[in-house]
Structures are given as structure tokens and as C-alpha cells.
Amino acid sequence: MEIPSGGYLRQWRKALGLTQAQLAVESGLTQSVIAKVERESVDPRASTLRKIVAALLRSEAPDKPHTVGDIMIEEVAVLGPNDSVQSAVERMVREGISQLPVVAENGAIMGLVSEASLLRTDVERTAPVQSVMQMNFEVVNVGVSISEGRRLLVEREVLLITDAGVLCGLVSRIDMVRALSKDE
């Protein structure tokens, strides 16, 4: 992707009929920052450009999903670290799910029990899930773009979505495929 210039961003904003103040609200930046970026009087951080472009894309196609938060499953079933492997298996089969985050009492994400982690180990069914949970899981903020989520899901089974550090959703590979199929 080519990095947009301030002039290009200004033209894009005007074509959408947005004021700098409206774009500031949509992007979570100040109007002053928007003005400086458009005038090219500052060299903006990548995160600033990402926020501006994301806000313009949302304004351009408001009904289209733009972030992992737009496509996440919000009702996430979770396990406690001392829940048994048997209870994890039963829950996965009963609810038709492939991954269960393991969450501590304080809400911290500790690990992930997946079909793969259960198949890889020969463990007693009465053992706690913390003995089989995976530690290599991806936690991303609710505002991460669909394209970044898609890139991460090439390597991971699932993305655990947080908002202000609290688990609020989950995006699996099939959730992403569904979102991409609706994009056409």
C-alpha cells in the first residue's frame, strides 16, 4: 500500500463531504492534527495515518466491516484455569466451538484450549485445562483492521479481541472467511 500524502487525504475527506472537525471525531485525533497532516507541516506517525485512513474508509462505506470488532463473536465461552479437560471437551462438543480462552478470576487471558491442543496431548480428563492450554495465542485490540486480522489468522487459529484490556470477543478463521465473502 502506498502511503497517502496530506494533499491526497484532504481531497479524499472533501470528496466525502467531511470537515476536519468531523474527521477528527471519527479518527479520535484532534482537528489541529488533521490540519497539520493535510498541510504536510508534520511528518505523521504511522498510527496517526492509520487512524485517518480507517476513519475515511468507514465514512466511505459505513455498512461494510472495517475492524475485527465489526466481525467478532461477542458471546465468548471461557474456561477457568482449574476447569477439567473433560469439561472443556464436553463444552466444545455441546456448543460446537473449536477454541476456548482460559481466563483467570481477575479477567486476565491466560491461555487457549483448542481442538489442536487437546489432540496434541495425552492427558487425564480430570486434569486442569491449564495443563493443556496453548500459550501462543494472539490478542488484538477491537480496532485492528480487517486486513491486519486476516494477516494474523494465516498463522493463528483465532484472534482474542480486547477493548481496554478486557476480553470482548473472538474472531476465528471461519469468521474472517464469512466477512470476506460478504465483502464481494
Secondary structure, DSSP 8 states (H G I E B T S, - for coil): -----HHHHHHHHHHTT--HHHHHHHHTS-HHHHHHHHHT-S---HHHHHHHHHHHHHHH-TTS--BHHHH-BSS---B-TTSBHHHHHHHHHHHT-SEEEEE-TTS-EEEEEEHHHHHH----TTSBGGGT-BS--EEEETT-BHHHHHHHHTT-SEEEEEETTEEEEEEEHHHHHHHHHHT-
